Amino acid sequence: MKYQPVKLKHTFLSINEIKERSQFFYNLIKKRRSIRQFSLKKIDDNIIKNAIKSAGTAPNGANLQPWHFVVIKNKKIKKAI
């Protein structure tokens, strides 16, 4: 998968919209869990791409975006990691 920076478009929201979205986000985040059981099913590449694009929007210090994402499909490499 080739590196593709995510372009963001800034949108100004009303205070009510911000409150609603922040509550919605909180409701999602409070349900998150660390997953330690993994499926052996193949995951569609579009799902992986969307997950990576989502991760690329995470807040970061000084907007440096210091992360790199790698998709590994080779079973031997996965096991070595």
C-alpha positions in Angstrom: 0.0 0.0 0.0 1.5 3.3 -1.1 1.8 6.2 1.5 -1.0 8.7 0.9 -1.2 11.7 3.1 -4.7 12.5 4.3 -6.0 16.0 3.3 -8.3 17.5 5.8 -10.9 20.2 5.1 -11.6 22.5 8.1 -15.3 23.0 8.8 -16.6 25.5 11.3 -19.4 24.2 13.5 -22.0 25.7 15.8 -21.5 25.3 19.5 -24.5 23.0 19.6 -23.1 20.8 16.9 -19.8 20.7 18.7 -21.6 19.6 21.9 -23.5 16.9 20.1 -20.5 15.6 18.3 -18.4 15.6 21.5 -21.0 13.6 23.3 -21.3 11.1 20.4 -17.5 10.7 20.4 -17.4 10.2 24.1 -20.0 7.5 23.9 -17.9 5.7 21.3 -14.6 6.1 23.2 -15.9 4.9 26.5 -16.8 1.5 24.9 -13.4 0.9 23.5 -11.4 -2.1 24.6 -8.0 -3.6 24.0 -8.4 -6.6 21.7 -6.3 -9.7 22.4 -8.2 -12.2 20.3 -7.8 -12.0 16.5 -9.7 -13.5 13.7 -8.1 -15.6 11.0 -10.6 -14.3 8.4 -9.1 -12.2 5.5 -10.0 -8.5 5.9 -11.0 -6.6 2.8 -8.3 -4.1 1.7 -10.7 -1.2 1.7 -11.5 -1.8 5.4 -7.7 -1.7 6.1 -7.3 1.5 4.1 -10.2 3.2 5.9 -8.7 2.1 9.3 -5.3 3.6 8.3 -6.9 6.8 7.0 -8.8 7.1 10.3 -5.7 6.5 12.4 -3.9 9.2 10.4 -6.3 11.8 11.7 -5.2 11.2 15.3 -4.1 14.3 17.3 -0.3 14.7 17.6 2.2 17.1 19.0 3.0 20.1 16.9 1.2 18.5 14.0 4.3 16.4 13.2 2.3 13.3 12.4 5.3 11.1 13.5 3.7 7.7 12.6 4.0 5.3 9.8 1.5 2.5 9.1 2.5 -0.8 7.5 0.2 -3.6 6.3 1.8 -7.0 6.6 0.0 -9.9 4.9 2.9 -12.5 4.8 2.3 -15.1 7.6 6.0 -15.6 8.2 6.7 -11.9 8.7 3.6 -11.6 11.0 4.9 -14.5 13.1 8.4 -13.0 13.3 6.9 -9.8 14.6 
